[in-house]
Amino acid sequence: MDEEDRRIETHPDLVDPNWQKHAELDAWLGAKKELKKKRRKERKAASGGGYSAPGSSRWPGVAAIVGLIVLVVAAVTVNAVQERGVNETPWFPLDETQIGRLVSGA
């Protein structure tokens, strides 16, 4: 190999126009792929491992929703099981008719 073939501008592979097009395309695609990787890494590092803010989690929200559902189910169950309301029964009956209503359940 003589000195002129060692120069990059006159190398036989680089003089071929088709080879140059393929080399440019491969270089461009490789650079694009590397840029995507770099951006993905930066985004992941900036977001704190998948969450928008450091230390935030979705579990408190899930627990709050589950707690709300449990409270609603408990309220509906108590309302269905309860026989009479709090304001329907006097604390101190004044006469026998009120005592009779309490005993008979009407």
Secondary structure as a PSIPRED ss2 file (coil, helix, strand):
# PSIPRED VFORMAT (PSIPRED V4.0)

   1 M C   1.000  0.000  0.000
   2 D C   1.000  0.000  0.000
   3 E H   0.000  1.000  0.000
   4 E H   0.000  1.000  0.000
   5 D H   0.000  1.000  0.000
   6 R H   0.000  1.000  0.000
   7 R C   1.000  0.000  0.000
   8 I C   1.000  0.000  0.000
   9 E C   1.000  0.000  0.000
  10 T C   1.000  0.000  0.000
  11 H C   1.000  0.000  0.000
  12 P H   0.000  1.000  0.000
  13 D H   0.000  1.000  0.000
  14 L H   0.000  1.000  0.000
  15 V H   0.000  1.000  0.000
  16 D C   1.000  0.000  0.000
  17 P H   0.000  1.000  0.000
  18 N H   0.000  1.000  0.000
  19 W H   0.000  1.000  0.000
  20 Q H   0.000  1.000  0.000
  21 K H   0.000  1.000  0.000
  22 H H   0.000  1.000  0.000
  23 A H   0.000  1.000  0.000
  24 E H   0.000  1.000  0.000
  25 L H   0.000  1.000  0.000
  26 D H   0.000  1.000  0.000
  27 A H   0.000  1.000  0.000
  28 W H   0.000  1.000  0.000
  29 L H   0.000  1.000  0.000
  30 G H   0.000  1.000  0.000
  31 A H   0.000  1.000  0.000
  32 K H   0.000  1.000  0.000
  33 K H   0.000  1.000  0.000
  34 E H   0.000  1.000  0.000
  35 L H   0.000  1.000  0.000
  36 K H   0.000  1.000  0.000
  37 K H   0.000  1.000  0.000
  38 K H   0.000  1.000  0.000
  39 R H   0.000  1.000  0.000
  40 R H   0.000  1.000  0.000
  41 K H   0.000  1.000  0.000
  42 E H   0.000  1.000  0.000
  43 R H   0.000  1.000  0.000
  44 K H   0.000  1.000  0.000
  45 A H   0.000  1.000  0.000
  46 A H   0.000  1.000  0.000
  47 S H   0.000  1.000  0.000
  48 G C   1.000  0.000  0.000
  49 G C   1.000  0.000  0.000
  50 G C   1.000  0.000  0.000
  51 Y C   1.000  0.000  0.000
  52 S C   1.000  0.000  0.000
  53 A C   1.000  0.000  0.000
  54 P C   1.000  0.000  0.000
  55 G C   1.000  0.000  0.000
  56 S C   1.000  0.000  0.000
  57 S C   1.000  0.000  0.000
  58 R C   1.000  0.000  0.000
  59 W H   0.000  1.000  0.000
  60 P H   0.000  1.000  0.000
  61 G H   0.000  1.000  0.000
  62 V H   0.000  1.000  0.000
  63 A H   0.000  1.000  0.000
  64 A H   0.000  1.000  0.000
  65 I H   0.000  1.000  0.000
  66 V H   0.000  1.000  0.000
  67 G H   0.000  1.000  0.000
  68 L H   0.000  1.000  0.000
  69 I H   0.000  1.000  0.000
  70 V H   0.000  1.000  0.000
  71 L H   0.000  1.000  0.000
  72 V H   0.000  1.000  0.000
  73 V H   0.000  1.000  0.000
  74 A H   0.000  1.000  0.000
  75 A H   0.000  1.000  0.000
  76 V H   0.000  1.000  0.000
  77 T H   0.000  1.000  0.000
  78 V H   0.000  1.000  0.000
  79 N H   0.000  1.000  0.000
  80 A H   0.000  1.000  0.000
  81 V H   0.000  1.000  0.000
  82 Q C   1.000  0.000  0.000
  83 E C   1.000  0.000  0.000
  84 R C   1.000  0.000  0.000
  85 G C   1.000  0.000  0.000
  86 V H   0.000  1.000  0.000
  87 N H   0.000  1.000  0.000
  88 E H   0.000  1.000  0.000
  89 T C   1.000  0.000  0.000
  90 P C   1.000  0.000  0.000
  91 W C   1.000  0.000  0.000
  92 F C   1.000  0.000  0.000
  93 P C   1.000  0.000  0.000
  94 L C   1.000  0.000  0.000
  95 D C   1.000  0.000  0.000
  96 E H   0.000  1.000  0.000
  97 T H   0.000  1.000  0.000
  98 Q H   0.000  1.000  0.000
  99 I H   0.000  1.000  0.000
 100 G H   0.000  1.000  0.000
 101 R H   0.000  1.000  0.000
 102 L H   0.000  1.000  0.000
 103 V H   0.000  1.000  0.000
 104 S H   0.000  1.000  0.000
 105 G C   1.000  0.000  0.000
 106 A C   1.000  0.000  0.000
